[in-house]
């Protein structure tokens, strides 16, 4: 099994880092420091070395140093599926024509079309405090969370989701026209149905696989297990029906619902509305009814199971970014987490305010002090 690793990370004008770098040698990399020091910013920078908008879903102009010209860069020397490589991404200063920001991605200093190419080298899984309210929040947040899990398995998934969103917007704009052209609608709906089935198929297979992994781990992990289901007719239909049949059905649904969707100003049926249902297995209750502590432990167990699944399906153990993951764990649960992370064999980046909570990371761990945008190895 190959493990995703970062050997050297360099940040330039990223958030509160004007210029910072660190070299890593261990399996567990711990960033400690006071609130606001930049620990999460460092994890966010790493997350930009994967498809998407990073773990905060920030816009490109938001992550630049406030005192800079708007440009920023993240670079890492990594070891992954294709051996050693240098991955880099960032934006250049806005030109004279206005503040336009365009993300650039490079591998071994050569331009690549998009961040999807990073998936050939690294896979990434992360958990942040903002996910703590996942089970109580909107369906869109759970759908985005699950799509991020799918992306770690299939690096093209985000491109298909984005293409589906664009196709749906095109259809909505066309339906706004009073006397729209049926032939144009047919063409857009054909494209929409194809993309919808592609997105739903990937989700359905990933959900089935992840559910199986959670079941296998239920007796081997100290973190609670869960049962997953996707609340979307298309994902569920694709488990038993041919994709062509589901595509034809959805295309007919779109055609029949033009008047309704035109009145609503949006498409009211499809995988863009799918929800993720999670059952807290120890009590057989919906995760939203579990306690805050139970939900936190459930999320950790879900992420650990997902990391195992990514390794199994891709042959590449993912990089784990765990922001403030031990903050509300008791000493016994912390020790169990560190043991499970060590057994996974992944390189894990963790943050926390109290270095004492990481005393059990073991000989393979290394701790860095973060303060005011500076990173230094703890001696």
C-alpha positions in Angstrom: 0.0 0.0 0.0 1.3 3.4 -1.0 0.9 6.3 1.5 0.2 9.9 0.6 2.9 12.0 2.3 4.1 15.6 2.4 7.8 16.0 2.9 8.0 19.8 2.7 5.3 22.4 2.7 5.9 26.1 1.6 3.3 28.9 2.0 3.6 32.3 0.4 1.2 35.1 1.2 -1.4 32.6 2.3 -3.8 33.9 5.0 -1.5 35.1 7.8 1.6 33.4 6.4 3.7 35.8 4.4 6.4 33.2 4.0 6.6 29.9 5.9 7.8 26.4 5.3 8.3 23.2 7.3 9.8 19.8 6.6 8.2 16.6 8.0 9.6 13.2 8.8 7.0 11.5 10.9 3.6 9.9 10.3 1.8 12.3 12.7 2.4 16.0 12.2 1.0 18.1 15.1 0.5 21.9 14.9 0.0 23.5 18.3 -0.5 27.1 19.3 -3.1 29.7 20.5 -6.3 30.4 18.8 -5.8 32.6 15.7 -2.1 31.6 15.3 -2.7 30.0 11.9 -3.0 26.3 12.6 -6.2 25.8 10.6 -4.8 28.1 7.9 -2.0 25.6 7.4 -4.4 22.7 7.0 -6.5 24.8 4.6 -3.4 25.5 2.5 -2.7 21.7 2.2 -6.4 21.1 1.3 -5.8 23.3 -1.8 -3.5 20.5 -3.1 -6.7 18.6 -4.0 -9.7 19.3 -6.2 -12.2 21.9 -5.0 -12.1 25.0 -2.8 -10.4 23.7 0.2 -11.7 22.8 3.6 -13.2 26.2 4.2 -14.7 26.5 0.7 -13.1 29.9 0.5 -13.0 32.0 -2.7 -9.6 32.5 -4.3 -9.4 36.2 -3.3 -10.2 35.4 0.4 -7.1 33.4 1.2 -4.4 35.9 0.1 -2.4 37.8 2.7 -4.2 41.0 3.6 -1.0 43.0 3.2 -0.1 41.5 -0.1 -1.2 42.2 -3.7 -3.8 39.4 -3.7 -1.5 36.7 -5.0 -0.7 33.6 -3.0 0.9 30.2 -3.4 1.1 26.8 -1.8 3.7 24.3 -2.8 4.6 20.8 -1.4 7.1 18.2 -2.1 5.1 15.0 -1.9 5.4 11.3 -2.1 2.3 9.5 -3.5 0.9 7.2 -6.1 3.5 8.3 -8.8 6.5 8.6 -6.5 8.1 11.9 -5.6 6.6 15.1 -7.1 6.2 18.8 -6.4 2.6 20.1 -6.4 1.8 23.8 -6.5 -1.2 26.0 -6.7 -2.1 29.6 -6.2 -3.1 32.9 -8.0 -1.0 35.6 -9.6 -1.5 39.3 -8.9 -4.6 40.8 -10.6 -3.8 42.5 -13.9 -4.4 46.0 -15.1 -7.9 45.0 -16.4 -9.3 44.5 -12.9 -9.2 42.2 -9.9 -9.6 38.9 -11.6 -8.3 35.8 -9.8 -7.6 32.6 -11.7 -6.2 29.6 -10.0 -3.0 28.0 -11.4 -2.0 24.5 -10.8 1.4 22.9 -11.5 3.0 19.5 -11.1 6.8 19.4 -11.1 6.6 23.1 -12.2 4.7 22.2 -15.3 1.1 23.6 -15.7 -1.8 21.2 -15.5 -5.4 21.9 -16.5 -7.0 21.8 -13.0 -6.5 20.6 -9.5 -8.1 17.3 -10.4 -4.6 16.2 -11.6 -3.4 16.4 -8.0 -5.6 13.3 -7.4 -3.1 11.2 -9.4 -0.6 11.9 -6.6 -2.4 12.5 -3.4 -5.8 11.6 -1.8 -7.1 13.6 1.1 -9.6 13.3 3.9 -10.4 16.0 6.4 -12.4 16.7 9.5 -13.0 20.2 10.9 -15.0 21.6 13.8 -17.4 23.2 11.3 -18.6 19.7 10.5 -19.8 19.2 14.1 -23.2 20.5 13.2 -23.5 18.4 10.1 -26.3 16.1 11.2 -28.4 19.1 12.4 -27.8 21.3 9.4 -29.2 21.6 5.9 -29.3 18.7 3.4 -27.0 20.7 1.1 -24.2 20.5 3.8 -24.6 16.8 4.1 -24.6 16.4 0.4 -21.5 18.5 0.0 -19.8 16.5 2.8 -20.6 13.2 1.1 -19.5 14.5 -2.3 -16.2 15.3 -0.6 -15.9 11.7 0.6 -16.6 10.5 -2.9 -14.0 12.8 -4.4 -11.3 11.2 -2.3 -12.1 7.9 -4.2 -12.8 9.5 -7.6 -10.9 12.6 -8.4 -13.2 13.5 -11.3 -16.4 13.6 -9.2 -16.3 17.3 -8.4 -15.9 18.1 -12.1 -19.1 16.1 -12.8 -21.0 17.7 -10.0 -19.9 21.2 -11.2 -21.0 20.3 -14.8 -24.4 19.1 -13.5 -24.8 22.4 -11.7 -24.0 24.4 -14.8 -26.4 22.3 -16.9 -29.2 22.8 -14.4 -28.6 26.6 -14.4 -28.7 26.6 -18.2 -32.1 24.8 -18.1 -33.4 27.2 -15.4 -32.4 30.2 -17.5 -34.0 28.8 -20.6 -37.3 28.1 -18.7 -37.4 31.8 -17.7 -38.1 32.7 -21.3 -41.8 32.8 -21.9 -41.7 31.2 -25.4 -38.7 28.9 -24.9 -37.7 26.5 -27.7 -38.6 22.9 -27.0 -35.7 21.7 -29.1 -33.2 23.6 -26.9 -34.9 22.3 -23.8 -34.6 18.7 -25.1 -30.9 19.2 -25.7 -30.2 20.7 -22.3 -32.3 18.1 -20.6 -30.5 15.3 -22.4 -27.2 16.6 -21.1 -28.6 17.2 -17.6 -29.9 13.6 -17.4 -26.5 12.2 -18.6 -24.6 14.2 -16.0 -27.2 13.4 -13.2 -26.9 9.7 -13.8 -23.0 9.9 -13.8 -23.1 11.8 -10.4 -25.7 9.6 -8.9 -24.0 6.4 -10.0 -20.7 7.4 -8.3 -22.5 8.4 -5.1 -24.5 5.2 -5.0 -21.5 2.9 -5.3 -19.5 4.9 -2.8 -22.3 4.8 -0.3 -22.7 1.1 -0.6 -19.0 0.5 -0.2 -18.7 2.9 2.7 -21.6 1.2 4.5 -19.9 -2.1 4.1 -16.6 -0.7 5.5 -18.5 0.7 8.5 -20.1 -2.6 9.2 -16.8 -4.4 9.0 -15.3 -1.9 11.5 -18.2 -1.9 13.9 -16.6 -4.4 16.3 -13.0 -3.5 15.7 -13.1 0.3 16.5 -13.8 2.2 19.7 -15.6 4.8 17.7 -19.3 4.2 17.0 -20.4 2.8 13.7 -23.2 4.2 11.5 -25.6 3.1 8.8 -25.7 5.3 5.8 -28.4 5.8 3.1 -28.8 8.3 0.4 -32.2 9.9 0.3 -32.5 10.3 -3.5 -34.6 8.2 -5.8 -32.0 8.2 -8.6 -29.1 6.9 -6.4 -31.3 4.1 -5.0 -32.7 3.2 -8.4 -29.2 2.8 -9.9 -28.4 0.0 -7.5 -30.9 -2.2 -9.2 -31.7 -0.7 -12.6 -29.7 0.0 -15.8 -28.3 3.5 -16.0 -30.0 4.0 -19.4 -33.4 3.2 -17.9 -32.8 5.7 -15.1 -31.5 8.3 -17.5 -34.6 8.0 -19.7 -36.9 8.3 -16.7 -35.2 11.4 -15.5 -35.3 13.0 -18.9 -39.0 12.4 -19.0 -39.4 13.9 -15.5 -37.6 17.0 -16.6 -39.8 17.4 -19.7 -43.0 16.9 -17.8 -42.0 19.3 -15.1 -41.0 22.3 -17.2 -44.0 24.4 -16.2 -43.6 23.6 -12.5 -39.9 24.3 -12.6 -40.4 27.5 -14.5 -42.8 28.7 -11.9 -40.4 27.8 -9.1 -37.4 29.2 -10.8 -35.4 26.0 -10.2 -35.4 22.3 -10.9 -37.3 20.5 -8.3 -36.2 16.9 -8.9 -32.8 15.3 -9.3 -29.6 14.4 -7.5 -28.8 18.0 -6.8 -31.3 17.6 -3.9 -30.1 14.3 -2.5 -29.7 14.1 1.3 -27.4 11.8 3.3 -29.1 9.9 6.1 -27.0 8.7 9.0 -28.1 6.3 11.7 -26.1 6.2 15.0 -25.7 2.4 15.1 -25.2 1.8 18.9 -28.6 3.2 19.6 -30.3 2.8 16.2 -31.4 6.4 16.2 -30.9 9.1 13.6 -27.6 10.9 14.1 -29.4 14.2 14.6 -30.9 12.7 17.8 -27.6 11.6 19.2 -25.8 13.8 21.8 -23.1 16.3 20.7 -20.4 14.0 22.0 -21.9 11.0 20.2 -22.1 12.9 17.0 -18.5 14.0 17.3 -17.3 10.4 17.9 -19.6 9.2 15.0 -17.9 11.7 12.6 -14.5 10.5 13.7 -15.5 6.9 13.1 -16.9 7.8 9.7 -13.8 9.5 8.6 -11.6 6.7 9.8 -13.8 4.2 7.9 -13.7 6.4 4.8 -9.9 6.6 4.9 -9.7 2.8 5.0 -12.1 2.6 2.1 -10.0 5.1 0.0 -6.9 3.0 0.7 -8.7 -0.2 -0.3 -10.3 1.2 -3.5 -7.3 3.2 -4.8 -4.3 1.5 -3.3 -3.3 4.8 -1.9 -3.6 5.6 1.8 -5.0 9.2 2.0 -3.5 12.1 3.8 -5.7 13.0 6.9 -6.2 16.6 8.0 -7.8 16.6 11.5 -8.5 20.1 12.8 -9.0 20.3 16.6 -10.0 16.6 16.6 -8.9 15.8 20.2 -10.3 19.0 21.8 -13.3 17.3 23.4 -12.0 13.7 23.7 -11.1 12.2 27.1 -7.6 10.8 27.6 -8.8 7.2 27.0 -10.5 8.1 23.7 -7.5 10.2 22.6 -5.2 7.2 23.1 -7.6 5.0 21.1 -7.7 7.6 18.3 -3.9 7.8 18.1 -3.7 4.0 18.0 -6.2 3.7 15.2 -4.5 6.4 13.2 -1.2 4.6 13.6 -2.8 1.3 12.4 -4.1 3.1 9.3 -0.6 3.9 8.3 -1.5 7.4 7.0 0.3 10.6 7.4 -1.9 12.6 9.7 -1.9 16.4 10.2 -3.6 17.5 13.5 -4.0 20.8 15.2 -4.7 21.7 18.9 -4.1 24.4 21.5 -2.6 22.2 24.2 0.6 20.2 23.4 -0.1 18.0 26.4 -3.1 16.4 24.6 -0.6 15.0 22.0 1.8 13.4 24.4 0.8 9.9 23.2 1.4 10.4 19.5 4.5 8.2 19.8 7.9 8.1 18.2 6.5 8.6 14.7 5.0 12.0 15.7 6.5 15.5 15.5 5.1 18.7 17.0 5.4 22.2 15.5 4.7 25.4 17.3 2.6 27.9 15.3 2.4 31.5 16.3 1.5 34.6 14.3 2.1 33.0 11.0 5.4 31.3 11.9 6.0 27.6 12.2 8.9 26.1 14.2 9.7 22.5 15.1 9.3 21.9 18.8 12.6 20.7 20.4 
